[in-house]
Amino acid sequence: MTFPKIKIHFIFRLVIFWLLYFALFRLSFIIYHHTRILDGQHSETGLSFLYGLRLDLSAATGAIIIPFILWVFQQYYKNRLIHVLNLTFNFTLISLVALLSVINLKIYGEWGTLLGMRALKYFLSPKESLTFISLWSVLLLICASGVFAYVGIKFYRRYITNFSYPIENNKMRLVQIILVPAIVIIAFRGGLQDSPINETNSEYSDSQVNNIIATNNIWYLAHTFLDSKADADFYEIRDTKLEQKNK
């Protein structure tokens, strides 16, 4: 007895991919910083995958905007160049997310905070970053990022395979082109409530480390582009750490 093969839309495949990729980095964070999790709280830490899902979905829908636009063009103007642009964008984004997520592991280990925009600038400044990280550590970070990027790209190439499949029914194609952006907007803002989702929506625990684990680090980094308070918090934490180190 054979079962019919389930066809999953390219966009939904891509969303699932990003949710799994973010879950991989959350698991890596838990393993890398397991000593910061208090004894007896590991089961509660596991809930971070559930409570972090809304921010993960928001970040995932942000990541599919460009591929969706390219997919729409590909439906009407089937062209290999569009396919190549889609691959290039996704592979670049996968590699960038891998690099930023690995840096986030290091930043949290040093400062006890997620990677924000100011922290990223500080980290990427050779003069500043060498005050707390060695050249050997930088090479390890690059290698780790390469491994995660390889895993992500390998998974993408194997399972996200239907970008160029045309939807023959013109009405169904038009419905999807109209409906998908509406769903993306709702998911990106975290629902239909008055205020868009923010990092407080992932807080569920009395243990701050669990709340940090539940917070999508890519979403948080993007959010700090517009949030000056997060920048101020980083400088306060950094200066405190430097003072303690110099004593």
N, C-alpha and C positions, 0 to 999 in steps of 0.2 A: 504493500500500500504506500503510495506516495502522497506527500502533502504539498499543496500549492506554495510556491515561494512568495513570502511576504515582501511587497515592494514598499520601501520607505523613501519618501521624498528627500531629495538632496539636502534641502534646508534643515529638515528634522534630523537627518543623519549628522549634519554638521553641528547642530545644537547638542545632540547626544555626545558627540566627540568631545566638545569643549567641556561639558559637564564631567565626563570621565577624566579628562586631562586635569581639570582643576581638583578633582578628587584625588588624583595621583599626587599632586603637590601638597594637598592637605595631609595625606598619609605620610609623605616624606617629612613634612614639618613635625608631625607627631613623633616619628621615629627619631629624627635628628635632635629634637628638644624634649625627649621623653623624661629627662631628669628634672625638668621644670614642672612636670605634672605630679601633683601630690599623690601619695599612695592611697589607693581606694577610690580615686577619681577617674580611672581610665575608662570605666563604663560610661561615665558622664561625658568624657572627652569624645567618645564615639558618637554622641548625639550631635557633634559639630557638623557631621556630614548632612544631617537632617536640617538643622537650624541655619546652616550656611547655604542651603539650596537656593533661596530667593536671590541672594547676591550673586551666586554662581550663575543662575539663569539670566540675571541682568547683565553680567559681564559677557556671557555666551551670546546673547542676542546682539550686544554691541559688536561682537566679533564677526557676526554674519552679515552685517549691513552691506559691506562692499561685495562679498560673494553673491548675495541675493541680487544686487543690481546687475552684476555680471551674468548671473543665471538668466535674468529677464532678457538681456540682450542676446544671450545664446539661444533662447527659445525662438527668437525671430530672425536672427542673423547668425546661423550656425557657422562658426569660424574658429579655426585652431588657435588664432591669436588670443581670443577671449578665454579659451581653455587654458592657455599658457599663463595669461594674466591671473586667472583664478588660482592656479597652482602656485605661482610665484608669490602672490599675496598671502595665501594660507601658510605656505612653508616659511615665509619670512615672519609671519605673526607667531607661528608655533615656536620658532627659534627665539624670538624676542620674549615671549612669555616664559620660556624655559630659562633664559638668562636672568630675567627680572625676578622670577620665583626663587632661583638659587641665591641671588643677591639678597633677597628678602630673608632667607634662612640665616645668612651671615649678619645682616643688619639687626635682626631680632636677637641674635646671640650677643651682639656687642651693646646694643642700646635698649633692648627690651621693648622695641616698638616696631610696627610694620613699616615696610619701605614706602615712604612718601616722596614727593617731588624734591623737597629740599634735601632729604637724606640721599636720594639718588644723585643729585648734583654733587653733594659732599663726597659720596663714594667714588664717583667718576673723576674727581679732581685728584691727580696723582700726588700733589703736595699734601693734601688733607688726608687722603685715604691711607697713605703710608704710615700715618701716626697710629693706626690700629690694625693694619693688615700687612702681611709680608708678601713679597713677590711670589713666594711658593704658594701661599694661600690663593692668590689671584689665579695662578695657573690651575690649581685644583678646582676653583670655581668655574673656570672656562671649560675644563674637561667635564665636570659634572653637568654643566649646561648643555654641552655637546651630546652627552649621553641621553639626557631628557629630550632634546630636540630630535635626535635620531629615532627614539622610541615613538614620539608623536608623529613624525613624518612617515615612519614605517606603518603605523596604525592607519593614518589618513590614506595612504596610497592603497592599502589593502581593503578598507571598508567604505571609504567615501568615493564611490566609483561612478555615480550616476549623474554627474554634473551636466553632461551633454545630452542626456536622454530627453527627447522632445515629448511634450504633451500634445498629442494629436488633436484632441478635442479643443477647439478654439474657445468655447464658452468656459470649459473647465480651467483652461489656462488663464483666461482673464480673471476668473473668480479667485484663483490662487494669487495672482499678481496684486489683486486688491486686498484680499484677506490676510495674506502673510504679513504685510507691513503693519496692519492694525494689531495683529497678535504680537509682533515684535515690539511695537511701542508700549503695549500694556505690560509685557514681560520685562522690558528694559526699565520701566519706572516702578516695577515691583507690584503692579496691580492697579485697581481703579480708585484707590483712596485719593484724598485731596493732595497729600504731599508725596513726592517720590520717595522711594526706598532710600535708606541710608544705613551706615554701619551699625547703628544702634538696633536695627531690626534683626541682627544676627546674635545679639547678646541674650544669653539664656542661663548663664551660670554665675555663681558667686566667685568662681575662680577666673581671674582676668585672662589667664593663659588660654582657657577654653574658649572664651569670647574672641580672642585674637585668632585662634585656630579656625573658628567658624567664619571669620571675616575673609572674604575673597581678596587676596593681596593685590591682584591686578585691578579690581574694581576700586580698592582703596587708593592705589597709586593714581588712577585717573581722577578720582574724586579730589585729591589734594591739589590738582591743578587749579581748582576753583576754591579751595578751602584754606584760607590763610591761617586759621587756628591750628590746623594740623602741622603747618610749617613752624609755628611758634612753639608748639609742644615738642617738636623734634629738637629745636635749638636748646630748649630748657633741659631736656634729657641729655643731650650731648654734652653741654657745659657741666652738668652735674657729674657725668661719668668721667670727664677729663679732670675735674677737680679731685675726684676720688683716686684717680690713677696717679696724679702728681703728688699726692700726700705720701 
